[in-house]
């Protein structure tokens, strides 16, 4: 009887996920019937309205008040609304990922994109052997692999697959085709990245989520939390450069892609890479980004627990 109940529950969950996935795919298909700006702007309006009514917004509101106690309630609500606007645009832009990048070296002021830190892009491209790029859920983080590929920087990115397996399969296929190679964040992912780095390839990591279990204790916005030590462990193993990179959303549907200079890697008295100090340093970079553009970060995660 228990097996029957378990199978029934699994079947119902699969049906629910399949239904949600079909709605999502239909939405993406529908968006492509319209010009990009029309679809993205309309999605943003709906997203702001619906997002503010979503129960998860309470988590984001709490996170914002913990991080910016000096901000008024009106300022917090405006950041929340803008966050949903950013997320809604990011979702809609996903339908145009393979077409949206239009940067032209010969006409850098035209189009949707501008590049900051071109010299760092080139330094990353010219790095012999392996290197690590890290970013956060800010701006439209999906555009970084697209921009990197356009510059000839082939990066294999570790990403967290959607919980919905039907959406995850489609997303994986689309991302692999449009923006390089990907490694899903699951058991064995660290070994997969290490194998790629053994071959001298470059990898990318999202580093701004809470990491339970064996997470490294750090501070984020002055509060204790835990972070994934994977980046620091890989650097300790391969002694490679680490480049911070981010996407900044600009007015008028434009973006700035930015690769910053490689980090100075902290070491202990014996000269070994300090895993905890490096993890904290990476988190400090993300905090600087979030303080600069708080409305562009994904506040929905439970970052402190």
Secondary structure by P-SEA (a helix, b strand, c coil): caaaaaaaaaaaaaaaaaaaaaaaaaaaaaaacccaaaaaaaaaaaaaaaaaaccaaaaaaaaaaaacccccaaaaaaaaaaaaaaaaaaaaacccccccccccccccccccccccaaaaaaaaaacccbbbbbbcccccccaaaaaaaaaccccbbbbbccccaaaaaaaaaaaaaccccccccccaaaaaaaaaaaabbbbbbbccccccccccccccccccccccaaaaaaaaacbbbbbbbbbbbbcccbbbbbbcccccccccccccccaaaaaaaaaaaaaaaaaaccccccccccccc
